[in-house]
Every structure is written in structure tokens, then in C-alpha cells.
């Protein structure tokens, strides 16, 4: 009996050792297949190695110090940039270009809006996270947080803050967080400095980057505050700047944090050089330009081709005190246009929308108003390689064939539609074509008014807009529409009214620009997918709901190679163009900036950003 017990003990011991050995071998094998890196790139290798010292487009010796004044457009009523309610400074037009804002730091920097890469596409390097680990199938990722990462009150940034940020932004943040993070299955803390993210499916490179872009907000600060309310209390941040003072709706002042925990990281060296940044808000660009000329603003980003051509003849330019610079870039242009709300009749008919699009005379507008400065936008992905051209063929045709019954036959036999005129201002050929389309859509011209043949009701439409200087473009267009018998009115709104009308889709036609990235992904769902048609605060302004669009958006998000993405986006572009959801406007391939000479910029201009946060003041 004793011998039997002894043998059993020996056997159990051997079995236990064998199990440990198998476990150790499995762990070793798993680690062998696991990649740990200082950064992550969507399609290929990282440009910068693990021992890089700074980005090539910065001046690592740039002096620190000084104060500048920047232009904010419109107004703001909250300092929480992450919710649907209110407008924070960062969410006002053009503010993101400055790179100095009220956003919290992210796990990775480079692929998101917080600190976009200047010379790589969809690539990010460690910020709060010093490294990211993942298996070859990219079914999960582990972010290792830096020991020295801190909020401005000295509280360490920990895994619990990451979980709190994820849960809070999903539950209480802007609805777009749900779309951006849709590929995340679970988030769990592994100690105080490790976070594991499991994705809903393998090969989730884009989802890894999207989670890396998550702003990490402080749990200890927000847990006793109402995250969903608007607030003008300066929030607790973690980046290179803190909010020093606020004049509600009028100005906000940021101060550089001298003991910022990340100031010596390679991703930050040579950046965020100016001590005090005051942003003053103007509702009128003309008034703002006069303030710039008087020396009350240090830089003016010009959006008016007329002003760029004729407005810079004041003495400071002649003396060389103000530098006027046309700064080229390789950033895909945002799709700018007049968005027609297809939730409403008669704009729910693509034939009617096509007729309206024909009557915008870009060639005359560009010559008479813009000094021939712009290119006509003929794609939903302008200034990129994703534009649909010619007739569909090859892989693109294969993608579109299954939707042949839901698409116009002309999509398969003709190049995408364009709307060119001769630039003379005579649009009689376009009017004839428009009347033919109106008739096809069920409308006829009666006593000078376009009437629905069934209801006998005239067509009345309203265009809402935010920037007063657009009137000179919109008024000639409205005259063309009136020649076709449409009763169209213009309504200029303030920023709060405009935001509210857009968020509730309470408009017929509006002007807007949808930003497009180098690798469009989740934002496509917010712009074009039927899931976002009723999403309050979304950006599907045209009310797009089409099975082919839905399927192509999903395919683009899941694309695993640049070729697959390009083919899919060209197919998507083609479908959107043939549905005539917008009246396409124009785009430009450069930044137009004028700045007072004490401001200096690095020798190497980044391709994919303005990089203003890399500038400094000459001492």
C-alpha cells in the first residue's frame, strides 16, 4: 500500500512537471510569434527605428519661449471636446491645424488628429504607451504604458484610466466613438501599466491604430463630474499645454507645461516650442484679416483666393515683416460641396439632384471669383489615388457586378459624370439638360416656376451656410437655379444654430467639407453608411442609404492591402458620384499662410500636415 502511494506521488509529480514544461513551451512559442514594437504602421515598415531621436521635419534645436496670438473662427461654449453637446475650441473650423488644443494625450501618436504624422501614412509611435505587442494574426494587442506618463496634477496615467476612457467615451462621448471603436471586443487591465485589447476579428490593423488614437482622460478627475454636460471649467489634461485662462466664447489661452512628462520623447522633440498661445475668436474673416494686418494676430491661414490675390499689398508685406507662403502638401483634400439632404423630397430623387448639380457653374466661378486658383472636385477622394475614372473594369467591375440591379446602367458603360461649362456664364446647354432631367423626375416649368406634376406644388429649397464670404459663390448659383424655376433661399446662421441644424439634419442643402485621410476607414461609415443616417451628430449629411455603398464601405474598412483599398474606394467613389448626393465644389493642394516674421518654420516641410506645432519664435 505504501509503495502504491509512493508510485502515485511520483506519477503526479512527473505529470505536474510535464504540464509545466508544456505550458512553458507554449508560452515560449507564443512569445516567438508575438511582435513588440515602439510603433505600428498599417501597411508596411516603420520609417523611424526604435532609437530615433526626432522626426526629420522638425528642428530639434528650436528655441523655446515667447507668446503668439492665433485666429479662432466662430465661437465656443464648452471645453470638453469629446461630447455631442456644445462646441469646444478644437471643434471650431480649422482649429485642428494649429496642433495646440484641449485634447488629452493618446496611447500612440501619428495616425490620429491629436498629433498627426508629417511624413508617414497611417503610422503611429508610442506616446503614453512605450510599446505595443501583438500576434501575427493581429487578433489582440497589448499596450505597455510609460512609467513616467502623468496628468498635469502629477497623477500617473494607468491602465484604469484607459479602461475608464474607453467605457466613458463609448457610453457618454460623441456617437462617432462607437463607430471608430466598433472593431474592439474587450479591453482589460493587466496590472497598472498594461492594457490588453481584443478585437472582434483577426487582422485588425486599423482597429489597433484606432484604439491607439483613444484620448486618455483622467478617471480621478471625471468620476465626480458630469461628463455629458457642457463645461467651461478647464479640464485636467496630460499634454504639452494646459489651459491658462478662458474668456467664454471670445478667447482661450494655452501655456506650455515646462515639466511635461513627454517633452523629451522622440515624437515631441523640436515641437511645441512657444510658451503662450492665445486664440482669439472672430465671427467674420474680413474683420479677422484686418486684425492680422494690424499685428494683432501672428498667422493668418487664408481661405479666400480673392484675398490671397489682392489683399496682401500692405506695408508690412512690402518690408518683409510679413511672410506670404504657399505651402504645398500631399494631403488628400476634403470633399467640399453642397450636400443635398436626400431624407427630404424632392432631393430624395437622384435624377432631381443631378439636375441641380448641372446648374453650378464652377468654371465661371473659378475665373470670375477665384482667380483660377482652384481645381474642380470630381471625386469624393480629391487629391488622392482613389478617384474613379473611365469605365469600371477588372477587380473594380467584379465588386460592382453584384449590385447591377440597384445601380444605373450608365455607371457600367460611361465614365463618372462631370459638370463642365465653357466659363462664359452662359449655361443654356446645362439648363436644357436640367429641364430634361426635371421632366424625367416628374416636374415641369409652369409660369416660370418648377412644379410637381402630381401635387402641383412648386419646388422651394433653402441653403444654410456659416461663412458670410460664401455668399458671392452661392448667389450666382441661386440665380441659375431660379432660371430653372426653383424658389431657393439663402440663410446665414451663427455657429450654434448651424451646428444644431446639421446635427439634427434640419436642412435642405448645406455647405460642408468632409475631411479625407490617406487611408480612409471608419470615418466612411459616418459619412456614407446607412447606419449613420439617423445618428444625431453624425456626418452623413446627404442621408445616404444605399446597399452598394454600405457593402463597399464595409469592404474598405476591412481591406488588408493598399491595392484592395484602392480598388474598393474607386468603386465606392463611382457609386457615390452616380447618385449625385452633392454639388461638388473645389479643392487646393497647398496651405496659404501669411505670418509675421518672428515666427519661423523648419527647413523641411512635412508632406501630410501643416506642422504648425513645430514652428518657433526667433529670439
Protein Blocks (a to p, Z undefined) as FASTA:
>chain_A
ZZmmmmmmmmmmmmmmmmmmmmmmmmmmmmmmpccdfbdcfklccfbdfkbfbdfkbcfk
bceedjdddddehiafbfbfkbmgojdfklpghklmnopacbdcdfbehjamklpcfkbg
hiacdfkbmbdcddfkopaccddddfklccfkopacdfklmmmmmmmmmmmmcfklmmmm
mmpmbdcdehjkbccdddfbehilklmmmmmmpccddfklmmmccfkbccfbdcddfbfb
dcfbdcehkaccddddfklmklmgmklgopakbfbacddddfbfklmmmmmmnopafbdc
dfbfklmmmmmmcfklmnopaccdddddfbdcddddddddfkbcfklpmklmmmmmmmpc
fklmmmmmnoomaccdfbfbghiakbcehjdehjllmmmmmmmmmpcfklmmmccddddd
ehnopaklmmmmmmmmmmmnopaceehiacdfklopacddddddfblklmmmmmmmmmmm
mmnopacddddddfklmmmmmmnopafbdcddddddfbdcklmmmmmpmklmmmghiacl
nopacfklmmmmmmmmmpcbfklmmmmmmmmmmmmmmnopaccfbddfbdcddddfklcc
dfbdcfkbgklmmgccdZZ
